[in-house]
């Protein structure tokens, strides 16, 4: 990984977010994102240990992490992969450039902790019909 641009850089998260969040935290309400530039072992920088999944930590050599004000373009150059939320990817050919900009106009973000707490307080998860999910092999009725 050469460069990471984060809309949210949260030290208490898992995945890529802590790679910026442990150096330059940024949340949804902040008016900046974070750009993290990496380097190879022996090329200087700082050694950072960060959680990438529950219970799994990895080390990365970080050349620098800086605030990236909303709406300010930053540039990256291939070869590389542009990955968005882990679901969408675009390849950059060698020498191909991309302009990245952090905004707060993307999809709505929910707070699952707040939503589930509210559902629990209001009893919204009680006395519901059985869950049938064809992706899990469920075909209808019954329990479990």
Rosetta blueprint (number, residue, H / E / L):
1 X L
2 X L
3 X E
4 X E
5 X E
6 X E
7 X L
8 X L
9 X E
10 X L
11 X L
12 X L
13 X L
14 X L
15 X L
16 X L
17 X H
18 X H
19 X H
20 X H
21 X H
22 X L
23 X L
24 X L
25 X L
26 X E
27 X L
28 X L
29 X L
30 X L
31 X L
32 X E
33 X E
34 X E
35 X E
36 X E
37 X E
38 X E
39 X L
40 X L
41 X L
42 X L
43 X L
44 X L
45 X L
46 X E
47 X E
48 X E
49 X E
50 X E
51 X E
52 X E
53 X E
54 X L
55 X L
56 X E
57 X E
58 X E
59 X E
60 X E
61 X E
62 X E
63 X E
64 X E
65 X E
66 X E
67 X E
68 X E
69 X E
70 X L
71 X L
72 X L
73 X L
74 X E
75 X E
76 X E
77 X E
78 X L
79 X L
80 X E
81 X E
82 X E
83 X E
84 X E
85 X L
86 X L
87 X L
88 X E
89 X E
90 X E
91 X E
92 X E
93 X L
94 X L
95 X L
96 X L
97 X E
98 X E
99 X E
100 X E
101 X L
102 X L
103 X L
104 X L
105 X L
106 X L
107 X L
108 X L
109 X L
110 X L
111 X L
112 X H
113 X H
114 X H
115 X H
116 X H
117 X H
118 X H
119 X H
120 X H
121 X H
122 X L
123 X L
124 X L
125 X L
126 X L
127 X L
128 X L
129 X L
130 X L
131 X L
132 X L
133 X L
134 X H
135 X H
136 X H
137 X L
138 X L
139 X L
140 X L
141 X L
142 X L
143 X L
144 X L
